[in-house]
Amino acid sequence: MELKAAAPEGITPIDPAKHAGMGVPPQTDYAFARSQLQVNLGLHEVRALIPVLPMLLCQGEQRWHIRGVMGLVGFSNLLVGPQGGWLARYIPDLLRMRHLRPIQVSGHDAFGLAVVDALATMQHLQGAQQGQLVTSEGEFTETYHALLKRLLLHTRQVEKIADIADALLQHGLLDEVNAESMLVAPRSNEKVFSVDMTRIADLSPESLAELVACGAMDIGFAMYHSRANVRRFTQLVRQRAGRREVDQDVVEALSTDDGFAFNFDQ
């Protein structure tokens, strides 16, 4: 399978002929993300992250994003431990697979995986050792196909995320967060919204049907319940930073109190 020769600089396509018996060991050290407070999420990740982190919708100039909040402005990523370990059971795809990119296969309507040179290097791994992407016989492993499928979900969900965000906005279920007082800093030229599903009681049956049909009902409720983690985040911040306080008005605006808790391993 020949990958595009004109791959972006700094990207090495995984070639079964050249990389037999090789792979990249799974990411275990997340110290690199200690200063990263936000991460883009796929629709397939939302359910797993309800008890882990707050999720917001961000409207950029060209597209909508589902954004996971991993820490509060002025503080470090609360999900990275002192030794660089990840504290929650679920790790967002774009952190866990940050060293990989999907790249189009030359002459085919298909994609393959490539390695970001600055983040990882293909290396020989023994047998079916975890992280092996090409077998010693020069065949892609199940791990390779699973990672590729997962990354492609992120590129193929753009329109679906836009449809869901537009539906929530149209039916009055999004609140724009004031960038001057919010706990998370918006990226350039973005509007940031929290989801409030308590208003569905005021919607018509037709409106509810529209929300269900496009998937906005499930995603909306998941994101709404995830807001409970803002309160947990502030508790962690106070534990770690002593006297440093966070704006309580913003905490009330972004959080809910519906019993969700962190999903940390004990």
Secondary structure, 3 states (H helix, E strand, C coil): CCECCCCCCCEEECCCCCCCCEECCCCCCCHHHCCCCEEEECHHHHHHHCCCCCEEEEECCCCEEEEEECCCCCCCCCCECCCCCECECCCCHHHHCCCEEEEEECCCCCEEEEEECCCCCCEECCCCCCCECECCCCCECHHHHHHHHHHHHHHHCHHHHHHHHHHHHHCCCEEECCCCCCCCCCCCCCEEEEECHHHHHHCCHHHHHHHHHHCHHHHHHHHHHHCHHHHHHHHHHHHHHCCCCCCHHHHHHHCCCCCCCCCECC
